[in-house]
Amino acid sequence: MTTRPAPEGLSPAPAGTAEQSGRRRGYRRERLVQALFLAPAALYLLLFFGYPVVKNIVMSLQEYTTRTFFTGEAPWVGMANYATAVGSSLFAPAMLNTALFTLGSIAGQFVIGLAVASFFKRRFPLSGFLRSMLLLPWLLPLIVSSATWRSILDQDSGILNAFLRNLGVQDPIPWLTSPSVALLAVVMVNIWVGIPFNVTLLYGGLREIPEELYEAGAMDGATGWKAFWHITWPNLRPVVSVVLVLGVVYTLKVLDIILGLTNGGPANATQTLAVRSYQESFVNFQFGVGAAFSNILILISLVFAVVYLRLNRRAVDE
Protein backbone atom coordinates (compact mmCIF):
# COMPACT_ATOMS: atom_id res chain seq x y z
CA MET A 1 0.00 0.00 0.00
CA THR A 2 1.45 3.35 -1.02
CA THR A 3 0.95 6.80 0.45
CA ARG A 4 -0.11 9.52 -1.96
CA PRO A 5 2.21 12.50 -1.85
CA ALA A 6 0.79 15.84 -0.82
CA PRO A 7 -0.01 18.24 -3.65
CA GLU A 8 2.86 20.41 -4.70
CA GLY A 9 3.10 23.57 -2.59
CA LEU A 10 0.98 22.14 0.25
CA SER A 11 2.19 20.37 3.36
CA PRO A 12 0.09 17.78 5.20
CA ALA A 13 -1.70 19.11 8.36
CA PRO A 14 -0.12 17.80 11.54
CA ALA A 15 -2.21 15.22 13.37
CA GLY A 16 -1.98 17.21 16.62
CA THR A 17 -3.60 20.28 15.03
CA ALA A 18 -6.61 18.31 13.83
CA GLU A 19 -6.98 16.70 17.26
CA GLN A 20 -6.85 20.07 19.02
CA SER A 21 -9.44 21.48 16.61
CA GLY A 22 -11.76 18.55 17.37
CA ARG A 23 -11.34 19.09 21.09
CA ARG A 24 -12.18 22.78 20.73
CA ARG A 25 -15.34 21.94 18.78
CA GLY A 26 -16.33 19.38 21.42
CA TYR A 27 -15.69 21.89 24.18
CA ARG A 28 -17.82 24.53 22.41
CA ARG A 29 -20.65 22.03 21.96
CA GLU A 30 -20.45 21.10 25.64
CA ARG A 31 -20.57 24.75 26.70
CA LEU A 32 -23.54 25.34 24.38
CA VAL A 33 -25.45 22.42 25.91
CA GLN A 34 -24.69 23.73 29.40
CA ALA A 35 -25.93 27.19 28.43
CA LEU A 36 -29.15 25.75 27.01
CA PHE A 37 -29.80 23.89 30.26
CA LEU A 38 -29.13 27.04 32.31
CA ALA A 39 -31.18 29.35 30.07
CA PRO A 40 -34.63 28.51 31.57
CA ALA A 41 -33.39 29.04 35.13
CA ALA A 42 -31.63 32.29 34.17
CA LEU A 43 -34.74 33.53 32.38
CA TYR A 44 -36.87 32.66 35.40
CA LEU A 45 -34.54 34.55 37.74
CA LEU A 46 -34.51 37.59 35.47
CA LEU A 47 -38.29 37.71 35.14
CA PHE A 48 -39.35 36.92 38.69
CA PHE A 49 -36.40 38.24 40.72
CA GLY A 50 -34.36 40.63 38.61
CA TYR A 51 -37.25 42.63 37.17
CA PRO A 52 -39.08 43.13 40.52
CA VAL A 53 -35.86 44.31 42.21
CA VAL A 54 -35.07 46.79 39.42
CA LYS A 55 -38.70 47.96 39.32
CA ASN A 56 -38.69 48.44 43.10
CA ILE A 57 -35.51 50.52 42.94
CA VAL A 58 -36.93 52.70 40.18
CA MET A 59 -40.23 53.07 42.05
CA SER A 60 -38.41 54.21 45.17
CA LEU A 61 -36.98 57.12 43.17
CA GLN A 62 -40.39 58.24 41.89
CA GLU A 63 -43.54 59.77 43.33
CA TYR A 64 -45.53 56.61 42.79
CA THR A 65 -49.10 56.85 44.13
CA THR A 66 -52.59 55.66 43.17
CA ARG A 67 -52.79 58.55 40.71
CA THR A 68 -49.97 56.94 38.74
CA PHE A 69 -52.22 53.99 37.85
CA PHE A 70 -54.65 56.34 36.08
CA THR A 71 -52.33 58.96 34.60
CA GLY A 72 -49.24 56.82 34.06
CA GLU A 73 -47.16 59.69 35.44
CA ALA A 74 -44.63 59.07 38.22
CA PRO A 75 -42.46 62.18 38.66
CA TRP A 76 -38.80 61.59 39.45
CA VAL A 77 -38.06 62.65 43.04
CA GLY A 78 -34.60 61.14 43.56
CA MET A 79 -33.82 60.29 47.18
CA ALA A 80 -36.85 62.14 48.59
CA ASN A 81 -38.68 58.88 49.39
CA TYR A 82 -35.66 57.61 51.32
CA ALA A 83 -35.50 60.90 53.23
CA THR A 84 -39.20 60.53 54.08
CA ALA A 85 -38.69 56.94 55.22
CA VAL A 86 -35.62 57.67 57.36
CA GLY A 87 -37.10 60.90 58.71
CA SER A 88 -40.33 59.21 59.80
CA SER A 89 -41.01 59.14 63.55
CA LEU A 90 -41.56 55.38 63.26
CA PHE A 91 -38.27 54.61 61.50
CA ALA A 92 -36.10 54.34 64.63
CA PRO A 93 -38.66 52.21 66.57
CA ALA A 94 -39.11 50.02 63.49
CA MET A 95 -35.35 49.52 63.19
CA LEU A 96 -35.08 48.61 66.88
CA ASN A 97 -38.05 46.25 66.71
CA THR A 98 -36.63 44.65 63.56
CA ALA A 99 -33.30 44.04 65.32
CA LEU A 100 -34.95 42.64 68.48
CA PHE A 101 -37.39 40.53 66.51
CA THR A 102 -34.61 39.11 64.32
CA LEU A 103 -32.12 38.42 67.11
CA GLY A 104 -34.74 36.89 69.41
CA SER A 105 -36.20 34.72 66.67
CA ILE A 106 -32.85 33.49 65.32
CA ALA A 107 -31.46 32.74 68.79
CA GLY A 108 -34.56 30.82 69.85
CA GLN A 109 -34.95 28.93 66.59
CA PHE A 110 -31.30 27.94 66.41
CA VAL A 111 -30.83 26.86 70.04
CA ILE A 112 -34.06 24.87 70.17
CA GLY A 113 -33.53 23.53 66.65
CA LEU A 114 -30.02 22.30 67.46
CA ALA A 115 -31.22 20.67 70.68
CA VAL A 116 -34.09 18.91 68.89
CA ALA A 117 -31.83 17.85 65.99
CA SER A 118 -29.32 16.39 68.45
CA PHE A 119 -32.16 14.52 70.17
CA PHE A 120 -33.42 13.03 66.89
CA LYS A 121 -29.92 11.95 65.92
CA ARG A 122 -30.35 9.08 68.37
CA ARG A 123 -32.40 6.26 66.93
CA PHE A 124 -35.57 5.37 68.84
CA PRO A 125 -39.07 4.08 67.96
CA LEU A 126 -41.26 6.51 66.00
CA SER A 127 -38.37 8.93 65.46
CA GLY A 128 -39.13 9.20 61.75
CA PHE A 129 -42.83 9.84 62.38
CA LEU A 130 -42.11 12.48 65.01
CA ARG A 131 -39.64 14.23 62.69
CA SER A 132 -42.27 14.39 59.97
CA MET A 133 -44.84 15.76 62.43
CA LEU A 134 -42.32 18.40 63.47
CA LEU A 135 -42.53 19.84 59.95
CA LEU A 136 -46.21 20.72 60.42
CA PRO A 137 -45.67 24.32 61.64
CA TRP A 138 -43.44 24.94 58.61
CA LEU A 139 -46.00 23.53 56.16
CA LEU A 140 -49.03 25.41 57.47
CA PRO A 141 -49.93 28.73 55.79
CA LEU A 142 -48.66 31.54 58.00
CA ILE A 143 -52.05 33.22 58.13
CA VAL A 144 -53.52 29.99 59.55
CA SER A 145 -50.73 29.78 62.12
CA SER A 146 -51.29 33.42 63.07
CA ALA A 147 -55.04 32.93 63.54
CA THR A 148 -54.43 29.84 65.67
CA TRP A 149 -51.87 31.57 67.87
CA ARG A 150 -54.09 34.64 68.16
CA SER A 151 -56.74 32.49 69.81
CA ILE A 152 -54.12 30.76 71.99
CA LEU A 153 -52.69 34.09 73.20
CA ASP A 154 -56.06 35.78 73.82
CA GLN A 155 -55.99 37.47 77.18
CA ASP A 156 -59.42 36.31 78.37
CA SER A 157 -60.13 33.02 76.62
CA GLY A 158 -56.70 31.91 75.43
CA ILE A 159 -55.39 28.45 76.24
CA LEU A 160 -52.00 29.77 77.33
CA ASN A 161 -53.39 32.03 80.06
CA ALA A 162 -55.69 29.21 81.21
CA PHE A 163 -52.64 26.95 81.50
CA LEU A 164 -50.74 29.62 83.43
CA ARG A 165 -53.70 30.04 85.83
CA ASN A 166 -53.45 26.35 86.64
CA LEU A 167 -49.79 26.95 87.50
CA GLY A 168 -50.70 29.73 89.92
CA VAL A 169 -50.47 32.86 87.71
CA GLN A 170 -53.69 34.66 88.64
CA ASP A 171 -53.45 37.81 86.53
CA PRO A 172 -53.95 37.07 82.79
CA ILE A 173 -51.09 38.27 80.62
CA PRO A 174 -52.11 40.66 77.80
CA TRP A 175 -49.92 38.94 75.23
CA LEU A 176 -51.18 40.85 72.18
CA THR A 177 -52.58 44.04 73.73
CA SER A 178 -49.73 45.26 75.94
CA PRO A 179 -46.89 47.26 74.30
CA SER A 180 -44.40 45.71 76.71
CA VAL A 181 -45.34 42.09 75.91
CA ALA A 182 -46.59 42.09 72.31
CA LEU A 183 -43.15 41.93 70.67
CA LEU A 184 -42.19 39.00 72.91
CA ALA A 185 -45.37 37.18 71.87
CA VAL A 186 -44.65 37.75 68.18
CA VAL A 187 -41.07 36.51 68.61
CA MET A 188 -42.34 33.42 70.41
CA VAL A 189 -44.71 32.56 67.55
CA ASN A 190 -42.01 33.13 64.93
CA ILE A 191 -39.67 30.82 66.86
CA TRP A 192 -42.36 28.12 66.73
CA VAL A 193 -42.69 28.59 62.97
CA GLY A 194 -38.93 28.51 62.30
CA ILE A 195 -37.89 25.54 64.45
CA PRO A 196 -38.68 22.89 61.77
CA PHE A 197 -36.45 24.66 59.23
CA ASN A 198 -33.53 24.70 61.67
CA VAL A 199 -34.09 21.10 62.74
CA THR A 200 -34.21 19.85 59.14
CA LEU A 201 -30.90 21.43 58.10
CA LEU A 202 -29.05 20.84 61.37
CA TYR A 203 -30.20 17.22 61.55
CA GLY A 204 -28.82 16.62 58.05
CA GLY A 205 -25.52 18.19 59.09
CA LEU A 206 -25.29 16.10 62.25
CA ARG A 207 -25.93 12.90 60.30
CA GLU A 208 -22.98 13.70 58.01
CA ILE A 209 -20.46 13.75 60.88
CA PRO A 210 -18.67 10.36 60.96
CA GLU A 211 -19.19 8.35 64.13
CA GLU A 212 -15.51 7.40 64.03
CA LEU A 213 -14.63 10.94 65.13
CA TYR A 214 -16.67 10.55 68.31
CA GLU A 215 -15.16 7.13 68.99
CA ALA A 216 -11.63 8.51 68.58
CA GLY A 217 -12.52 11.53 70.72
CA ALA A 218 -13.94 9.33 73.47
CA MET A 219 -10.61 7.51 73.68
CA ASP A 220 -8.95 10.89 74.34
CA GLY A 221 -11.56 11.89 76.91
CA ALA A 222 -13.65 14.12 74.61
CA THR A 223 -17.20 13.28 75.68
CA GLY A 224 -20.29 15.34 76.41
CA TRP A 225 -19.71 19.06 75.95
CA LYS A 226 -16.07 18.48 74.97
CA ALA A 227 -17.17 16.25 72.10
CA PHE A 228 -19.73 18.85 71.02
CA TRP A 229 -17.24 21.73 71.12
CA HIS A 230 -14.26 19.98 69.51
CA ILE A 231 -16.02 17.58 67.11
CA THR A 232 -19.65 18.50 66.46
CA TRP A 233 -19.36 22.27 66.21
CA PRO A 234 -16.34 22.46 63.84
CA ASN A 235 -17.88 19.90 61.48
CA LEU A 236 -21.31 21.54 61.68
CA ARG A 237 -20.05 25.08 61.01
CA PRO A 238 -20.80 25.12 57.23
CA VAL A 239 -24.40 24.08 57.91
CA VAL A 240 -24.67 26.61 60.73
CA SER A 241 -23.60 29.36 58.31
CA VAL A 242 -26.36 28.44 55.86
CA VAL A 243 -28.97 28.19 58.63
CA LEU A 244 -28.10 31.56 60.17
CA VAL A 245 -27.85 33.48 56.90
CA LEU A 246 -31.10 32.09 55.51
CA GLY A 247 -32.78 32.51 58.90
CA VAL A 248 -31.83 36.18 59.19
CA VAL A 249 -32.83 36.97 55.60
CA TYR A 250 -36.17 35.23 56.10
CA THR A 251 -36.86 36.76 59.53
CA LEU A 252 -36.11 40.31 58.41
CA LYS A 253 -38.95 40.16 55.91
CA VAL A 254 -41.53 38.41 58.10
CA LEU A 255 -44.87 40.12 57.60
CA ASP A 256 -47.73 37.61 57.73
CA ILE A 257 -47.24 36.65 61.37
CA ILE A 258 -47.08 40.23 62.63
CA LEU A 259 -50.09 41.34 60.59
CA GLY A 260 -52.09 38.32 61.71
CA LEU A 261 -51.27 38.77 65.39
CA THR A 262 -50.98 42.50 66.08
CA ASN A 263 -51.05 44.39 62.74
CA GLY A 264 -48.04 46.34 63.99
CA GLY A 265 -49.65 47.37 67.28
CA PRO A 266 -50.36 47.94 70.04
CA ALA A 267 -49.03 51.50 70.04
CA ASN A 268 -46.61 50.52 67.21
CA ALA A 269 -44.86 48.08 69.58
CA THR A 270 -44.46 45.48 66.84
CA GLN A 271 -43.70 47.79 63.93
CA THR A 272 -40.83 46.47 61.82
CA LEU A 273 -39.36 47.65 58.53
CA ALA A 274 -41.36 45.00 56.68
CA VAL A 275 -44.59 46.20 58.31
CA ARG A 276 -43.72 49.82 57.55
CA SER A 277 -43.14 48.93 53.90
CA TYR A 278 -46.50 47.18 53.71
CA GLN A 279 -48.43 49.94 55.45
CA GLU A 280 -46.88 52.74 53.41
CA SER A 281 -47.63 50.86 50.18
CA PHE A 282 -51.03 49.29 50.77
CA VAL A 283 -52.53 51.38 53.59
CA ASN A 284 -51.22 54.88 52.85
CA PHE A 285 -50.78 54.12 49.12
CA GLN A 286 -47.39 55.82 49.07
CA PHE A 287 -45.76 53.17 46.91
CA GLY A 288 -42.52 55.10 46.49
CA VAL A 289 -41.99 55.39 50.25
CA GLY A 290 -42.95 51.76 50.71
CA ALA A 291 -40.41 50.75 48.06
CA ALA A 292 -37.76 52.80 49.87
CA PHE A 293 -38.46 50.91 53.11
CA SER A 294 -38.21 47.56 51.33
CA ASN A 295 -34.94 48.54 49.64
CA ILE A 296 -33.48 49.51 53.02
CA LEU A 297 -34.50 46.06 54.24
CA ILE A 298 -32.86 44.39 51.24
CA LEU A 299 -29.68 46.36 51.84
CA ILE A 300 -29.56 45.30 55.49
CA SER A 301 -30.02 41.65 54.50
CA LEU A 302 -27.27 41.90 51.88
CA VAL A 303 -24.80 43.59 54.24
CA PHE A 304 -25.43 40.99 56.94
CA ALA A 305 -24.99 38.07 54.53
CA VAL A 306 -21.74 39.42 53.07
CA VAL A 307 -20.21 40.35 56.45
CA TYR A 308 -21.19 37.09 58.15
CA LEU A 309 -19.98 34.87 55.32
CA ARG A 310 -16.64 36.67 55.14
CA LEU A 311 -16.11 36.47 58.89
CA ASN A 312 -17.04 32.79 58.87
CA ARG A 313 -14.70 32.06 55.95
CA ARG A 314 -11.87 33.84 57.77
CA ALA A 315 -12.55 31.78 60.90
CA VAL A 316 -12.47 28.56 58.87
CA ASP A 317 -9.20 29.55 57.18
CA GLU A 318 -7.59 30.29 60.54
N, C-alpha and C positions, 0 to 999 in steps of 0.2 A: 504494500500500500504506500503510495507516494503522497507527499504534502505539496499542495499547490503553492507556488511562490506568491508573495503579495504583489499586487499591481505596482508597476514602476512608479516611483515617487511617493508611495504610501508605505508606512510601516505598520505592522500588526499591532493592535491595541493590547497593552499589557493585561494579563488576566486579573491582576490586583485591582486595576482601575474599574473594570466591569463589575467585579465583586463589590467594591465600595459603592458604585452607583446603584446596584441592586439593594444594598443595605439602606442607602439613603431613601430610596423609593419606599421600601418596607417601613422605615421609620416614619416617613410622612403619612403613609396610609394608616399606621397605628395611631399617630397623633390626631388624624382626621376622625377616626372612629371614636377616640376618647372625647373629642370635642362634640361630636354628635350626641354621645350619651350625656354629656354635661349640659348641652344646650337647653333641654326642657327645664332642668333645675335652675339654671341661670336665668332663664326667661321668667320663671315663677318668682324668683327672688326679686327681679327687677320690677315686675308688675305689682306684687303684693307687699313688698318691703321697701324697695328703693323709691318707687313713685310716691307712696304715702309719706315717707320721711322728707323727700324733697318738697312735696306739696305743703307739708306742715311747716317747714322752714320758710317757704315763700309766704304762706298765710300769716305767719307771725310777724312779717315785715309789712303787712298791709292792714288797712282798716276794713276788716272783713266782718260784716254784720248781716242781719237778715235782709237788709236792703240790697245787699250784693246779689242775692238769689234772684231778685226781680230786675235790677238794672244791669247786672253784670259788671258793675264798677266797684273796684276795691282799691282806693287810693293808697299809694305807697307812703308809709309813715316811718320807715327805717326802724330804729330801735325804740320807738315810742311805746310799743306794746310791752317790751321788756322792762322799760322804766316804770310803766304802770303796774306790772306784776311785782317787781321788786319793791316799789314804793307803797304797795298796799299794806294796810294795817294788819292784814292776816298773813302776810308773807313770812315774817319771823316766827309766829306761832306754828304755821304750817311746816316750816323747815324743822323746828324743834320736834314737833309731833312725828314728822316723817322719820327723823333720826331715832327717836325713842321707839317708835313702832317697829322700825326695821331691826334695830339692835335687840330689842326684847324678843321679837318673833324668831330671828335667826338663832339667838342663843338658846331659846327654849326648844325649837325644832331640832337643832343639832344635838344638844345634850341628850334629850329624850330619845331622839332617833338613833343615836349611837348606842345608848343603853339597850334599847329594844333590839337593834340589829345584833348586838353581842349576845343577847339572850337567845335569839332565834338561831344563832350559829350552832348551838348545841342541839343535837338531834333528840327529839322526844315525840311521843304520839300526838297526832293532829297538828304538828308544827306547820305543815304546808297549808292546811285549811285555815289556821289562825293567821298566817301571813297573808293569805288571799283576802280574808275578812278585814285585815288591817288597811287594805287599799280602799275600802268603802268611802271614807271621808274625802279621798282624793278624786274618786269617780263621780261623786254627787255634784250636781250643778251648785255653784256657789250661792245662788239666790235661795235654793232649797235649804242649804246648810245655814244660811243667815236667818231664814224664817224659823227654822227649828231652834237655833240657839237663842233667838229673840224670845221665844216662849219659855225656854229653859231659864233665861236670865231675868224674866219678869219679876219685878220687885214684890208683887202681891201674890201671884199665883204660880211663880216659877218653881220648877223642881229643885233647883240648886238651893234657893233660900229655904224651901221646906226641908231639905236634907240638913242644912246648917242649923235649923231650929231643933232638929232631933239631936244634934251634937251639943246643944246648949246655947247657940247664938240666938238671942231673943229678938234683937232689932234686925229687920230685913235690910239687906244691903241693896241700895239703888244702883245696880250694876250699869244700867244704860241711861239713867237720868241724872246722875251726879257728875259734875265736871271733874271731880278728883278721882273717880273710879272708872269712868267710861272708857278711857284709853286702855286701862289695864284689861277690861273685859274684851275689848276688840283684839288686843294682843293675844289673849288667852284663846280666843276662837281661831285666830289665824295660826297659832301654834298647832292646834288640833287638826287644822286642814293640811298643814305642811309636814306633819310627822311621817305620813306614808311615803312621801317623796324622799325624805332623808333616809328612812329605813331601807327603801328599795336599793338606792345607790350604795349606801354604806354596807349593807348586807352582802352585795355583790363584791365589794372590795375586800371585805373580811374573808370571804370564801376563797379569794385568790391567793391569800397568804399561805405558803406551804406549812404544813404541820411540823415538818422537820425542823423548822426554825424554833418552834416552841420546845420541841424535844431537846434540841441542842442547848437552848437557853436554860431549860430546867436543870440540865446537868451542871451549869455554871451558877445556879442559884437564882436565875431570873424567872420568878414566878409572880403571879398576882399583878400588882401595879408595876413592878419592874418589867415584867414581860410586856405589859401594855405599852409602857413608855419607850422601851428599847427595841421592841419587835413590831408590835401592832401599829403604833403611831407612825414610825418612819415609812413602813410599807403602805400605809393607808393614806399618806399625805397627798398623792396625786388625786385620789378620789375626793378627799376633803376639799381640795381646791375647787374642783368642779361643783361640789355640793354648795359651798359657800358663795361662789360667784353667781351661780344660777339662782340660789336662794335670795341673795340680795337684790339681783335684778328683778326677780319676780315680786318680791315683797315691796319694793319701792313703788310699783305700779298697781298695787292692790286697790281695788275700787269697790267691787261688788259687796264684799263683806262689810265694809264701813257704811256704804249706802243702805244695805239691808238692816244693819243693826242700829245705827245712830244718825245716818244721813249727815255726818259731819258735826253733829251736836253732841251733848248739850253745851250751849254757850261756846261753840266752836272748839270744844275740847278734843275732838277727834278729827279736826281738819288736817289733811295732809296735802302735799303738792298734787297728788293724783286727784283728790277730791276738789281742790281749787280749780284744776284744769277742767274737770267735768262741769262744775257749777258755772264757771265763767262762760263756757261754750254752750251748754244746753239749758242753763237756767237764766243767765243774764244775756245770752246770745251775743256775747263779745268773743267771736271765734278767734280773732287775732290775739287777744290776751290769753285765751285758753290755750292756743297753740304755743305761745311764749312759755307758759307754765309747763307744758308737756316737754318742750325742748330743753328747759332747765333740768327737768327730771331725767331726760335721756343723757344729758351731759354729765350729771352726777353719776349715773349708772356706768357710763363709759369710763370716767375717771377712776371710779372704784375698781372696775375690772382690770384696767391697765396697771394701776398701782399695785393691787394685790397680786396679780400674776407675776409681775416683775420681782416683787419682794419674795414671793414663794420660790421663784426660779433661782434667785440669788441664794436663798437658804439651802436649796437642794444642791447647788454647785459647791457651797462651802462644806 
